Amino acid sequence: MTGETAMVYLDAFHFLRGWLFLAAIPVVVIWWQTRRKSSAAELRSDWIAPHLAAALTVPGNSSRGVQPIDVIALVLLLLIGAAAGPTWSRAPAPFAAQTAPLVIVMQVTPSMEGTDVAPSRLARAKQKAMDLLELRAGARTALVGYAGSAHVVVPMSEDPGVMQPYLEGLSPDVMPIEGRDVAQGFALAQSLLAREASVGGIVFLLDELAAADVAALEDTSATGASVSQEGAAEDAPPAEGRKVASLSFLYLLPEDAALPSGPTGSTAHIVTPDGRDVAAVERSLASAYQRAQLDNEAQPWEDRGAWLVWPALLLLLLWFRRGMAVRWAAQMAFVLWVLQPQVAHADGWRDWFLTPDQQGWIAYQNKDYARAAEAFADPYLRGVALYRGGQYEVAAEEMSRLETADAAFIEGMAHLKSRGYRDGVRAFERALALDPAHEAAAQNLPVSKEIVTYVETTREQSDTGEDRGIGADDVVFDNESGKGVETQIEASDEDSPEAHLSTDQWMRTVDTRTEDFLKQRFRLEAAQRKSAETAGAQEAEQ
């Protein structure tokens, strides 16, 4: 854990059930009274001759040392603290990535071919991009290249192998327009992050940032996404819809060069021969991502009370020492156990150490979804576990009882998995009614509507009920409106030429040199943008 992340957690530290600290009052009172009696008894022993006092005193029972009441009081206070539910982080969202998405924006201009940074600025930039991919261990990352125009080299992907050949193919020759348009590269990176489910970061690999570029980035971030939580202006737009949590600049300059200034709230570094610069960028991104996660009120806080149970158990080992037992301590421990809220109860020895949700999360991480669903006390987490375990109908019923957009979205996905497409449409519509900005529901709603329309049209046109498919794989749709007759269609063949390819699959099919492919694609994109700008200008004149 870095120092920045530790400070984020320290700011978020609080207790979920702080009222349980009232139980510490009788513990402290009894401890104080017991210690006073012990001190008074020691004072009375001063009235006796020393050789008689030594014979009448139990060894080690001095009030100046550690007494049994001290150990027991400390154990009880630790148990009270554990029952109060210390927390400093949110429970990870089951459907969200655990690391922030990142867009690498690389300057690809003739100045990047300078050799003052060996072997060249551009070659070092490519090396640092690969170092970032390795450090992030498969997190979602995209690559943007810019000169006089900006282009998406590789869209968001979790596979570093996809990015490497296109990263190597970048050179000033493939860029269609000369120049250094930093603002266009930033805007394109923003558009990529806007499609992600969580906030992310942007890192620039460049050799120069002019004052005009700094002003342009300030203006762009003020009207779009925030640069950072700390750097956002008071009169900036609301945080809803903002996706840029971290903005970093990695300058391809000699180590003794002056560090250029950047936009408010951003971080800047000069490349180093080792990985210190890349690690600093990742730390800044992780800190900003954790802070954004803590601000997400839709996620429950993670109870960390188990951390205090273990030291209490270690101290209880002293219970077996002679003279360490205190009669009322067991009674107080029983009372604390009764007072601790227990919404659900899972069988086994784990109940003494972990809450039901903690047990459920351990099972969930181990992909034991059936056991996780049984252990979870939180209905949302239980519904997610049911969904992951393939119990779609039960998961949909569980989520239908919750009035949150995320629960409605998972309900819709469960209906789609169980082929209840019309119910899925209703669930997605409910999710958008609860949260109009819910991107996943907005993306799946039109798709599910198209499926329903296709089913009704297909069955309306069919009047024989014949099986149109020729293969063994069938897909059965619901037909709530009763149009047409029951029929079956063949599942789409992934190997057919008409099947849609993902961006990564399409890139792998390119049968030409990477440089030539990028050059042609960038020229086509630049021409299309110019045509769109010309058409827009003509419409404005009319």
Stockholm file with secondary structure:
# STOCKHOLM 1.0

chainA/1-542         MTGETAMVYLDAFHFLRGWLFLAAIPVVVIWWQTRRKSSAAELRSDWIAPHLAAALTVPGNSSRGVQPIDVIALVLLLLIGAAAGPTWSRAPAPFAAQTAPLVIVMQVTPSMEGTDVAPSRLARAKQKAMDLLELRAGARTALVGYAGSAHVVVPMSEDPGVMQPYLEGLSPDVMPIEGRDVAQGFALAQSLLAREASVGGIVFLLDELAAADVAALEDTSATGASVSQEGAAEDAPPAEGRKVASLSFLYLLPEDAALPSGPTGSTAHIVTPDGRDVAAVERSLASAYQRAQLDNEAQPWEDRGAWLVWPALLLLLLWFRRGMAVRWAAQMAFVLWVLQPQVAHADGWRDWFLTPDQQGWIAYQNKDYARAAEAFADPYLRGVALYRGGQYEVAAEEMSRLETADAAFIEGMAHLKSRGYRDGVRAFERALALDPAHEAAAQNLPVSKEIVTYVETTREQSDTGEDRGIGADDVVFDNESGKGVETQIEASDEDSPEAHLSTDQWMRTVDTRTEDFLKQRFRLEAAQRKSAETAGAQEAEQ
#=GR chainA/1-542 SS CCHHHHHHHHHHCEETTGGGGGGHHHHHHHHHHHHHHHHHHHHHGGGSCHHHHHHHSCTTCCTTSCCHHHHHHHHHHHHHHHHTCEECSBCCCTTSCSSCCEEEEEECSGGGGCSSSSSCHHHHHHHHHHHHHHHHTTCCEEEEEESSSEEEEEEEESCHHHHHHHHHTCCGGGCSSCSCCHHHHHHHHHHHHHTSSSCEEEEEEESCCCHHHHHHHHHHHHHSSCSCTTTCCTTSCCSTTCCEEEEEEEECSCTTSCCCCCSTTCEEEECCSSSHHHHHHHHHHHHHHHHHHHTCTTSCBCCCTHHHHHHHHHHHGGGGSTTCCCHHHHHHHHHHHHHSCCSSCCCSGGGGTSCHHHHHHHHHHTTCHHHHHHHCCSHHHHHHHHHHTTCHHHHHHHHTTCCSHHHHHHHHHHHHHTTCHHHHHHHHHHHHHHCTTCHHHHHHHHHHHHHHHHHHHHHHHCSSCCCCCCSSCEECCCCTTCCSCCCCEECCCTTSTTSCCCHHHHHHTCCSCHHHHHHHHHHHHHHHHHHHHHHHHHHHHC
#=GC SS_cons         CCHHHHHHHHHHCEETTGGGGGGHHHHHHHHHHHHHHHHHHHHHGGGSCHHHHHHHSCTTCCTTSCCHHHHHHHHHHHHHHHHTCEECSBCCCTTSCSSCCEEEEEECSGGGGCSSSSSCHHHHHHHHHHHHHHHHTTCCEEEEEESSSEEEEEEEESCHHHHHHHHHTCCGGGCSSCSCCHHHHHHHHHHHHHTSSSCEEEEEEESCCCHHHHHHHHHHHHHSSCSCTTTCCTTSCCSTTCCEEEEEEEECSCTTSCCCCCSTTCEEEECCSSSHHHHHHHHHHHHHHHHHHHTCTTSCBCCCTHHHHHHHHHHHGGGGSTTCCCHHHHHHHHHHHHHSCCSSCCCSGGGGTSCHHHHHHHHHHTTCHHHHHHHCCSHHHHHHHHHHTTCHHHHHHHHTTCCSHHHHHHHHHHHHHTTCHHHHHHHHHHHHHHCTTCHHHHHHHHHHHHHHHHHHHHHHHCSSCCCCCCSSCEECCCCTTCCSCCCCEECCCTTSTTSCCCHHHHHHTCCSCHHHHHHHHHHHHHHHHHHHHHHHHHHHHC
//
